[in-house]
């Protein structure tokens, strides 16, 4: 009776949390079971982990954009100095040149070159030199100004992109905070009724593996058992703290096997098999697709996983869990 009463209260709390928030989450059944409570927590973990990954990506992009802006500012400074030097060198000469619409020579300048020359050949050479010098100077200045304009355009574009990234980052941070606030309401109540989650079938003590587990599967499971008792950590991918998919990625990497980062991608990466075909080393998931939790089957109806916030890497009973779907990554022919 007490257990039913606690479950009923959990149901009421979840309905209140999930219907009083604008975020779309999962449907709440009328009679919420222990596994459904756990799965709901896993859903929140998964949402937070995804958003934390996005947040880290935005931070990296913002840092890159800031570096791009700095590099372009350096180039702009060089271009500006280059332009000022050219302007200074031309200033005296341009004062002596009668300008009409830019750097083009006027008829009077050509006549002056002709009459000041000793002969026709010298006159032609003077006119040609004046024309070439002015055209060359004009091109240098225009090129410098064009370079400055291009750099300014690049800088403005990068600054706009950076501003958008910052807005996106703020949006993700707000979403993470909203999710954390919702989840903390649920976890607080669950912690107050911790007896509900004590099923007596989980352990953080390594188990003796069946003798028929050999080869790569045994090595992989033994490696994973080293991290029993490590606390769950959102976005965790190291022995300092793991989330469910971070643990799987880490231990597979230790065997030189690269798998995707998040649970739903790991599920897509693995070969789907039936529960009847399951072997030690296979991955187990909580949904048919787009799973929000993943663990590793280790034999004897047990699996190892990083369950959810507030918990630790541990071994749990598979048949009584919400993990009903299997995917294979290891080549079983080699085991």
C-alpha positions as CSV (number, residue, x, y, z in Angstrom):
1,X,0.0,0.0,0.0
2,X,2.8,2.4,0.9
3,X,4.5,1.7,-2.5
4,X,1.3,2.4,-4.4
5,X,0.7,5.6,-2.4
6,X,4.3,6.8,-3.3
7,X,3.8,5.9,-6.9
8,X,0.5,7.8,-7.0
9,X,2.1,10.8,-5.5
10,X,5.0,10.6,-8.0
11,X,2.4,10.5,-10.8
12,X,0.7,13.6,-9.5
13,X,4.0,15.4,-9.2
14,X,5.0,14.5,-12.7
15,X,1.7,15.6,-14.2
16,X,2.1,18.9,-12.4
17,X,5.7,19.4,-13.6
18,X,5.1,18.3,-17.2
19,X,1.8,20.1,-17.8
20,X,2.9,23.4,-16.1
21,X,5.8,23.9,-18.5
22,X,5.8,25.0,-22.1
23,X,8.4,22.5,-23.1
24,X,7.1,19.4,-25.0
25,X,8.1,16.2,-23.2
26,X,6.6,12.8,-22.8
27,X,3.1,11.6,-22.0
28,X,2.5,10.6,-18.4
29,X,0.5,7.4,-17.9
30,X,-2.2,7.2,-15.3
31,X,-0.3,4.7,-13.2
32,X,3.4,5.5,-13.3
33,X,5.7,2.5,-12.7
34,X,9.3,2.6,-11.3
35,X,10.7,2.1,-14.7
36,X,8.6,4.9,-16.1
37,X,9.9,7.2,-13.4
38,X,13.5,6.2,-14.3
39,X,12.9,6.6,-18.0
40,X,11.5,10.1,-17.5
41,X,14.6,11.0,-15.6
42,X,16.7,9.6,-18.4
43,X,14.7,11.7,-20.9
44,X,15.6,14.8,-19.0
45,X,19.3,13.7,-18.8
46,X,19.3,13.1,-22.6
47,X,17.8,16.6,-23.3
48,X,20.3,18.3,-21.0
49,X,23.3,16.3,-22.5
50,X,22.3,17.3,-26.0
51,X,22.0,20.9,-25.1
52,X,25.3,20.9,-23.3
53,X,26.9,19.4,-26.4
54,X,25.3,22.3,-28.5
55,X,26.5,24.8,-25.9
56,X,30.1,23.5,-26.2
57,X,29.9,23.7,-30.0
58,X,28.7,27.3,-29.8
59,X,31.5,28.2,-27.4
60,X,34.1,26.7,-29.8
61,X,32.5,28.6,-32.7
62,X,32.4,31.9,-30.8
63,X,36.1,31.5,-29.8
64,X,36.9,30.8,-33.5
65,X,35.0,33.9,-34.6
66,X,36.7,36.0,-32.0
67,X,40.1,34.7,-33.3
68,X,39.0,35.5,-36.9
69,X,38.0,39.0,-35.9
70,X,41.4,39.5,-34.2
71,X,43.2,38.3,-37.3
72,X,41.2,40.6,-39.5
73,X,41.8,43.5,-37.2
74,X,45.5,42.9,-37.6
75,X,45.2,42.8,-41.3
76,X,43.0,45.9,-41.3
77,X,45.7,47.8,-39.3
78,X,48.4,46.7,-41.8
79,X,46.2,47.8,-44.7
80,X,45.5,51.1,-43.1
81,X,49.2,51.8,-42.5
82,X,50.0,50.8,-46.1
83,X,47.3,53.2,-47.4
84,X,48.6,56.0,-45.2
85,X,52.1,55.5,-46.4
86,X,51.0,55.6,-50.1
87,X,48.9,58.7,-49.4
88,X,51.9,60.4,-47.8
89,X,54.3,59.6,-50.7
90,X,51.8,60.8,-53.3
91,X,50.7,63.9,-51.4
92,X,53.5,66.2,-52.7
93,X,53.4,64.9,-56.2
94,X,49.6,65.1,-56.5
95,X,49.7,68.7,-55.4
96,X,51.6,69.5,-58.5
97,X,49.3,67.6,-60.8
98,X,46.2,69.3,-61.9
99,X,43.4,66.8,-61.2
100,X,40.1,66.6,-62.9
101,X,38.0,63.7,-61.7
102,X,40.6,61.6,-60.2
103,X,44.2,60.9,-61.3
104,X,43.6,61.3,-65.0
105,X,45.9,63.8,-66.8
106,X,44.4,67.0,-68.4
107,X,45.4,68.3,-71.9
108,X,47.4,71.1,-70.1
109,X,49.6,68.6,-68.4
110,X,50.4,67.0,-71.7
111,X,51.1,70.4,-73.4
112,X,53.4,71.3,-70.5
113,X,55.4,68.1,-71.1
114,X,55.7,68.9,-74.8
115,X,56.8,72.5,-74.5
116,X,59.4,71.8,-71.7
117,X,61.1,69.1,-73.8
118,X,64.1,69.6,-76.0
119,X,62.8,67.5,-78.9
120,X,59.8,65.4,-80.0
121,X,61.2,62.1,-78.8
122,X,61.9,63.5,-75.3
123,X,58.4,65.1,-75.2
124,X,56.7,61.8,-76.1
125,X,58.7,59.9,-73.5
126,X,57.8,62.5,-70.8
127,X,54.1,62.3,-71.6
128,X,54.3,58.5,-71.6
129,X,56.1,58.4,-68.2
130,X,53.7,60.9,-66.6
131,X,50.7,58.9,-67.8
132,X,52.2,55.6,-66.6
133,X,53.2,57.0,-63.2
134,X,49.7,58.5,-62.6
135,X,48.0,55.3,-63.7
136,X,50.2,53.2,-61.6
137,X,49.7,55.4,-58.5
138,X,46.0,55.5,-59.1
139,X,45.9,51.7,-59.2
140,X,47.9,51.3,-56.1
141,X,45.7,53.6,-54.1
142,X,42.5,52.0,-55.4
143,X,43.8,48.5,-54.7
144,X,44.7,49.5,-51.1
145,X,41.3,51.1,-50.6
146,X,39.6,48.0,-52.1
147,X,41.6,45.7,-49.8
148,X,40.6,47.8,-46.8
149,X,36.9,47.6,-47.9
150,X,37.1,43.8,-48.3
151,X,38.6,43.4,-44.9
152,X,36.0,45.6,-43.3
153,X,33.3,43.6,-45.0
154,X,34.8,40.4,-43.6
155,X,35.1,41.8,-40.2
156,X,31.5,43.0,-40.2
157,X,30.3,39.6,-41.4
158,X,32.2,37.8,-38.7
159,X,30.9,40.2,-36.0
160,X,27.3,39.6,-37.1
161,X,27.9,35.8,-37.0
162,X,29.4,36.1,-33.6
163,X,26.5,38.1,-32.3
164,X,24.1,35.4,-33.6
165,X,26.2,32.7,-32.0
166,X,26.1,34.5,-28.6
167,X,22.3,34.7,-28.9
168,X,22.1,31.0,-29.7
169,X,24.4,30.3,-26.7
170,X,22.2,32.3,-24.4
171,X,19.1,30.5,-25.7
172,X,20.7,27.1,-25.1
173,X,21.9,28.1,-21.6
174,X,18.3,29.1,-20.8
175,X,16.9,25.9,-22.1
176,X,19.4,23.9,-20.0
177,X,18.5,25.9,-16.9
178,X,14.8,25.3,-17.5
179,X,15.4,21.5,-18.0
180,X,17.5,21.4,-14.8
181,X,14.8,23.2,-12.8
182,X,12.2,20.8,-14.0
183,X,14.3,17.7,-13.4
184,X,15.4,18.9,-9.9
185,X,11.8,19.1,-8.9
186,X,11.4,15.5,-9.8
187,X,14.7,14.3,-8.3
188,X,14.1,16.1,-5.1
189,X,10.9,14.1,-4.6
190,X,12.5,10.9,-5.7
191,X,15.4,11.4,-3.2
192,X,12.9,12.0,-0.4
193,X,11.4,8.6,-1.3
194,X,14.7,6.8,-2.1
195,X,13.3,3.5,-0.9
196,X,11.2,3.4,-4.1
197,X,14.4,3.1,-6.2
198,X,16.0,0.4,-4.0
199,X,15.1,-2.7,-6.0
200,X,18.0,-4.8,-4.4
201,X,19.2,-6.1,-7.8
202,X,21.8,-3.4,-8.6
203,X,25.4,-3.4,-7.5
204,X,28.6,-1.4,-7.9
205,X,30.8,-4.4,-7.1
206,X,32.3,-6.2,-10.2
207,X,30.8,-9.5,-10.8
208,X,32.5,-12.8,-11.9
209,X,31.8,-13.1,-15.6
210,X,30.5,-16.4,-17.1
211,X,33.3,-18.6,-18.4
212,X,31.9,-18.7,-21.9
213,X,32.5,-14.9,-22.3
214,X,35.8,-14.8,-24.2
215,X,37.9,-12.6,-26.4
216,X,37.0,-9.0,-27.1
217,X,33.7,-9.1,-25.2
218,X,35.4,-10.2,-22.0
219,X,38.1,-7.5,-22.3
220,X,35.5,-4.9,-23.0
221,X,33.3,-5.8,-20.0
222,X,36.2,-6.1,-17.6
223,X,37.3,-2.6,-18.7
224,X,33.8,-1.2,-18.2
225,X,33.6,-2.8,-14.7
226,X,36.6,-0.7,-13.7
227,X,34.4,2.3,-13.5
228,X,31.7,0.9,-11.3
229,X,30.9,3.5,-8.6
230,X,31.9,6.5,-10.8
231,X,29.2,9.2,-10.4
232,X,26.9,10.1,-13.2
233,X,27.8,13.4,-14.8
234,X,25.8,15.3,-17.5
235,X,28.1,15.3,-20.6
236,X,30.7,13.2,-18.8
237,X,33.1,11.3,-21.0
238,X,36.0,10.5,-18.6
239,X,36.5,8.6,-15.4
240,X,35.9,11.9,-13.6
241,X,32.2,11.3,-14.4
242,X,30.2,9.6,-17.1
243,X,26.8,9.9,-18.7
244,X,25.4,6.7,-20.2
245,X,26.7,7.2,-23.7
246,X,29.9,8.8,-22.6
247,X,30.7,5.6,-20.7
248,X,30.0,3.4,-23.7
249,X,32.1,5.6,-26.0
250,X,35.0,5.6,-23.6
251,X,35.3,1.9,-23.1
252,X,34.8,1.0,-26.7
253,X,37.6,3.6,-27.5
254,X,39.8,1.7,-25.1
255,X,39.5,-1.2,-27.5
256,X,40.2,1.0,-30.5
257,X,36.6,1.0,-31.6
258,X,35.1,4.4,-32.4
259,X,31.4,4.8,-31.8
260,X,29.2,8.0,-31.9
261,X,28.9,10.2,-28.8
262,X,25.1,10.1,-27.9
263,X,22.8,7.2,-27.3
264,X,20.5,7.6,-30.2
265,X,23.5,7.8,-32.6
266,X,25.0,4.7,-30.9
267,X,21.8,2.9,-31.5
268,X,21.8,3.8,-35.2
269,X,25.4,2.8,-35.4
270,X,24.8,-0.6,-33.9
271,X,23.2,-3.6,-35.7
272,X,19.7,-4.1,-34.4
273,X,19.1,-7.7,-33.0
274,X,16.4,-9.3,-31.0
275,X,16.5,-9.8,-27.3
276,X,16.7,-13.6,-28.0
277,X,20.0,-13.1,-29.8
278,X,21.6,-10.9,-27.1
279,X,25.3,-11.7,-26.2
280,X,27.7,-10.2,-23.6
281,X,29.1,-7.0,-25.1
282,X,25.9,-6.0,-26.9
283,X,24.4,-2.6,-26.2
284,X,20.9,-2.3,-24.7
285,X,18.5,0.7,-25.2
286,X,15.4,2.0,-23.6
287,X,13.5,2.7,-26.9
288,X,13.0,1.1,-30.3
289,X,14.7,4.2,-31.9
290,X,16.0,7.6,-30.7
291,X,16.9,6.1,-27.4
292,X,17.7,8.3,-24.4
293,X,19.6,5.7,-22.4
294,X,22.2,3.0,-23.3
295,X,24.0,0.3,-21.3
296,X,26.1,-2.9,-22.0
297,X,24.9,-6.4,-21.5
298,X,27.4,-8.5,-19.5
299,X,25.6,-11.9,-19.2
300,X,23.3,-13.6,-16.7
301,X,20.5,-11.1,-17.2
302,X,22.7,-8.2,-16.1
303,X,23.8,-5.0,-17.7
304,X,26.2,-2.2,-16.8
305,X,25.3,1.5,-17.2
306,X,25.5,5.0,-15.9
307,X,21.8,5.3,-15.0
308,X,20.9,9.0,-14.4
309,X,21.7,12.1,-12.3
310,X,22.3,11.3,-8.7
311,X,23.3,7.7,-9.4
312,X,26.6,5.9,-10.1
313,X,27.9,3.5,-12.8
314,X,26.4,0.2,-11.7
315,X,25.2,-3.3,-12.7
316,X,21.4,-3.8,-12.9
317,X,19.1,-6.6,-13.8
318,X,18.0,-6.4,-17.4
319,X,14.7,-8.2,-17.4
320,X,13.2,-5.9,-14.8
321,X,14.5,-2.7,-16.4
322,X,13.2,-0.5,-19.2
323,X,16.0,-1.6,-21.5
324,X,14.1,-3.7,-24.1
325,X,16.1,-3.2,-27.3
326,X,19.5,-4.5,-28.4
327,X,22.2,-3.4,-30.8
328,X,25.5,-5.2,-31.7
329,X,28.8,-3.5,-32.4
330,X,31.3,-6.3,-31.7
331,X,32.1,-8.9,-34.3
332,X,30.9,-11.9,-32.5
333,X,32.7,-14.3,-34.9
334,X,36.0,-13.1,-33.3
335,X,34.9,-13.9,-29.8
